[in-house]
């Protein structure tokens, strides 16, 4: 049975899931959800897609894999990587230690990186699209914090090709959506290109076939 992914293809968190599915060569179906209109909270939508009655926070993505349902994009990519461990590239690490390092950098991405980028994109991109003024002082504060995060990344990536070692893993994949927004829409490319190792890493992971396919689907 084809795995269903509920959410808009252009949104960052669904893109994280789609990138993982494409890396693993897993067949899937995208069920578009119009977040701007609040479609996923309307009674008629909930009747047609009962899955959202079981998602307590009204967020996307949500996957439906047979009778199994799961929300939270990082939990979903871990599930996919484990279920299809023998298919496609190993995204988890091989030894116990390697898997622990992958989890470590996934936590860094979620708590030290993504929140800063999300705030900046909200202020610089999303609010202006809604004809609202972004808080540039907040953007500046987040940029200063993110510079320090990228300095840590630069140090790490000067010693290994990828964040968790010499192989591409979920730790790298999970950074793709937010970094793309940061570099492109938010106009903060300098944070990446000014750091040699970070820039080489970004050029590498953003040119993977799976991510290019995600960008095609989102265009």
C-alpha positions in Angstrom: 0.0 0.0 0.0 1.3 3.5 -0.9 2.2 5.7 2.0 0.2 8.9 2.1 1.8 12.2 3.1 -0.7 14.9 4.1 0.6 18.5 3.7 1.6 21.1 1.2 4.7 20.2 -0.9 6.0 23.8 -0.6 6.1 23.7 3.2 9.4 22.9 5.0 8.3 20.0 7.2 6.5 18.0 4.5 9.6 18.5 2.3 11.7 16.9 5.0 9.5 13.8 4.8 9.4 13.8 1.0 13.2 14.0 0.8 13.5 10.9 3.0 11.0 8.9 1.0 12.7 9.8 -2.3 16.2 8.9 -0.8 14.8 5.5 0.1 12.9 5.0 -3.1 9.6 4.6 -1.4 6.4 5.1 -3.3 4.1 7.7 -1.9 1.1 9.9 -2.5 0.8 13.5 -1.5 -2.5 14.7 -0.2 -2.4 18.4 -0.5 -3.6 20.4 2.5 -4.3 24.2 2.2 -2.9 25.5 5.4 -3.5 29.1 4.5 -7.3 28.6 4.4 -7.3 26.3 7.5 -8.7 23.5 5.4 -7.3 20.8 7.7 -9.5 22.1 10.5 -12.8 22.3 8.6 -15.5 19.7 9.4 -15.9 18.6 5.8 -12.2 18.0 5.4 -12.0 16.1 8.7 -14.9 13.9 7.6 -13.0 13.0 4.4 -9.6 12.7 6.1 -10.3 11.2 9.5 -6.5 11.1 10.1 -6.6 14.8 11.2 -9.0 14.0 14.0 -6.1 12.0 15.5 -3.5 14.7 15.1 -3.9 16.8 18.3 -2.0 19.9 17.2 -3.5 20.5 13.8 -0.1 20.4 12.1 1.5 18.9 9.0 2.9 16.6 7.8 1.0 13.5 8.8 1.6 10.1 7.2 -0.7 7.2 6.7 1.1 3.9 6.2 -1.7 1.3 6.0 -3.4 1.4 9.4 -0.4 3.3 11.0 -0.5 7.0 11.4 2.3 9.3 12.5 2.9 13.1 12.8 6.0 15.2 13.5 8.4 15.2 10.6 11.5 14.1 12.4 9.7 11.2 13.9 8.4 10.3 10.5 11.8 10.3 8.8 13.2 8.1 11.6 10.3 5.7 11.0 10.9 5.6 7.2 14.7 5.2 7.7 14.2 2.3 10.0 11.4 0.6 8.1 13.3 0.7 4.9 16.8 0.4 6.4 17.8 -2.3 3.8 16.6 -0.1 0.9 18.5 2.8 -0.5 21.2 4.7 1.4 21.8 4.0 5.1 20.5 7.2 6.7 20.8 6.0 10.3 24.4 5.1 10.8 25.7 1.6 11.2 27.1 1.2 14.7 25.5 2.2 18.0 27.9 5.1 18.2 27.2 6.3 14.7 23.4 6.1 15.3 23.9 8.1 18.5 25.8 10.8 16.6 23.0 11.0 14.0 20.5 11.5 16.7 22.7 14.1 18.4 22.8 16.3 15.2 19.1 15.8 14.6 18.6 17.3 18.1 20.9 20.2 17.3 19.0 20.9 14.0 15.7 20.9 15.8 16.6 23.0 18.8 19.6 25.1 17.9 19.2 25.6 14.2 15.6 25.3 12.9 13.9 27.6 15.5 16.3 30.5 14.6 15.8 30.0 10.9 12.0 29.6 11.3 11.8 32.9 13.2 13.9 34.7 10.5 11.8 33.3 7.6 8.6 34.2 9.4 9.8 37.9 9.8 11.5 38.3 6.4 9.2 36.2 4.2 5.9 35.0 5.6 4.7 38.2 7.3 5.5 40.5 4.4 3.5 38.1 2.1 0.6 38.7 4.5 1.1 42.4 4.2 2.5 42.7 7.7 5.7 44.2 8.9 8.4 41.9 10.1 10.5 42.6 13.2 13.9 43.4 11.9 15.4 43.7 15.3 14.3 40.1 16.0 15.9 39.0 12.7 19.1 40.7 13.7 19.2 39.0 17.0 18.5 35.6 15.5 21.2 36.2 12.8 23.8 36.8 15.5 22.8 33.6 17.3 22.7 31.6 14.0 26.2 32.8 13.1 27.5 31.1 16.3 25.6 27.9 15.3 27.2 28.0 11.9 30.6 28.5 13.4 30.1 25.2 15.3 29.0 23.6 12.1 32.1 24.9 10.3 34.3 23.4 12.9 32.5 20.1 12.7 32.4 20.0 8.9 36.1 20.8 8.6 36.7 17.4 10.1 34.1 15.3 8.4 32.2 15.5 5.1 28.8 15.3 6.8 27.5 16.2 10.2 27.5 12.7 11.6 30.6 11.5 9.8 31.6 10.6 6.3 28.1 9.4 5.1 25.0 11.4 4.3 22.4 10.7 7.0 19.1 12.0 8.5 21.2 14.6 10.3 22.0 16.3 7.0 18.7 15.6 5.3 16.8 17.3 8.1 18.6 20.6 7.4 17.6 20.8 3.8 14.2 22.6 4.0 15.2 25.3 6.5 18.6 26.0 4.9 17.0 26.3 1.5 14.5 28.9 2.9 17.4 30.7 4.6 19.6 30.8 1.5 17.0 31.6 -1.1 13.8 33.3 0.2 15.2 34.9 3.3 18.3 36.3 1.5 20.8 35.0 4.1 23.0 33.1 1.8 26.1 34.9 3.2 25.7 32.9 6.4 26.5 29.7 4.4 28.9 30.9 1.7 31.2 32.7 4.0 32.1 29.4 5.7 34.1 27.2 3.4 33.2 23.8 5.0 29.5 24.7 5.5 29.2 25.9 1.9 30.8 22.7 0.5 28.4 20.7 2.7 25.4 22.7 1.5 26.4 22.4 -2.2 26.8 18.7 -1.7 23.5 17.9 0.1 21.3 20.4 -1.9 22.5 18.7 -5.2 21.4 15.3 -4.2 18.9 13.8 -6.7 16.2 13.3 -4.1 16.3 16.9 -3.0 16.2 18.1 -6.6 13.1 16.0 -7.1 11.5 17.6 -4.0 12.2 21.1 -5.5 10.6 20.0 -8.8 7.5 18.8 -7.0 7.4 22.2 -5.1 7.8 24.3 -8.3 
